[in-house]
């Protein structure tokens, strides 16, 4: 499991780690990892031009010590000092290694190949001062490596408030922070590279603010048939979806459910839609007993009735699309799967508010409806009423396509019917959905139907110990 921690927990872990080390040892490890990452990005150090943007605090110190290492390897390294309080030892080492430092932007020439963002540390407030903004504007288009987090983001919430750095690569230390995984700040991080500082032993008693499943976690959670399994013991999922206007939504939801993870899939809906579903999936049967329902995709005006009928069975329900409008109270054991606009309607806020703080709103919705909420997005969030949140780091931008959410709801419903707890069903389903999309896209565009077809292959690879996901 990949964990992301708050600033307070990271600070405590760093203090405990430093208690047993010589002064400055953690910073030297961080600087060495940062210098290596920059060297790898440039394809070497000798002859390359690097500009450090240095503020007060340890991130500026990390940048200066890394700059000193690069200068000793033959790089031309300059530093723009953006604070009156600069890490003194780091600055002295930087200058002693041949680095050039100035506090005047106009003293700098052009030709830099990479900017190193050491402006604000993890304890800084969101936003940037005008001098930092001016420096970033002056060198717009030059690749940026952020030290620990992109300066200007809200580290503990993932919010963006005012100007901020948008990095091509973020080199972080010890553990991931919330802003690395939670949108919209995660979008400002670019690629992530973690430099190990042996902080994990000191974080063992700190509950992570966010978790992200990794392939081993998915493999451990995936339901498998026992040697004496039969179709009913493996679970039966029902799908109530589709209408004359949106028959495809039902077909896609059934396709997500009918990927082999349960023993049987039932479809209940308009007869003309049922004919379409059976033509594509002849193994799908009609109404009957289920362990979980999927309700809503393409249901239109009938979605409310579909939800009432499913609820009468007493089985857990995955609620998507049109049916979300008919959730009117706490629904423990259920899974809601809104996108930002649907969650905004549920909470009575503007969509922009949800997009600005998805982590906050997903947690609020899970608490209010006493159920698991899967908030779809660039990094999909799965929140439960206790405040736990998992973030999905699989997937590609091509997954933003019509019908993809219908496939996801069917897949989550199947995992729920197969016996996973709602929190696990939603987070494993989201992970598999993203991984299947990545494979189906293969670097290019895809459709929702292709995502569904790819799911069994991804499951097979995960069970075999193949495949992977890193943020």
Secondary structure, DSSP 8 states (H G I E B T S, - for coil): -EEEE-HHHHHHHHHHHHTTS-TTHHHHHHHHHHHHHHHHHHT-STT-EEEEEE-SSHHHHHHHHHHHHHHHTT-EEEEEE-SS---HHHHHHHHHTT-EEES-GGG--S--SEEEEESS-TTS-SS--HHHHHHHHHTTTS-EEEESS-TTB-TTT--B-S-----SEEEEESSEEHHHHSTTGGGGT-EEEEE--S-HHHHTTS--SEEE--HHHHHHHS----TT--TTTT-EEEEE---SS-HHHHHHHHHHH-SSSSSEEEEES-HHHHHHHHHH-TT-B-S---SEEEE-TT-GGGHHHHHHHHHTTT-EEEE-GGGGGG--S--TT-EE---HHHHHHHHTS-HHHHHH-HHHHHHHHHHHHTSEEEE-STT-EEE-TTS-EEE-----GGG-STTHHHHHHHHHHHHHHTT--HHHHHHHHHHHHHHHHHHHHTTS---HHHHHHHHHHHHHHHHTT------
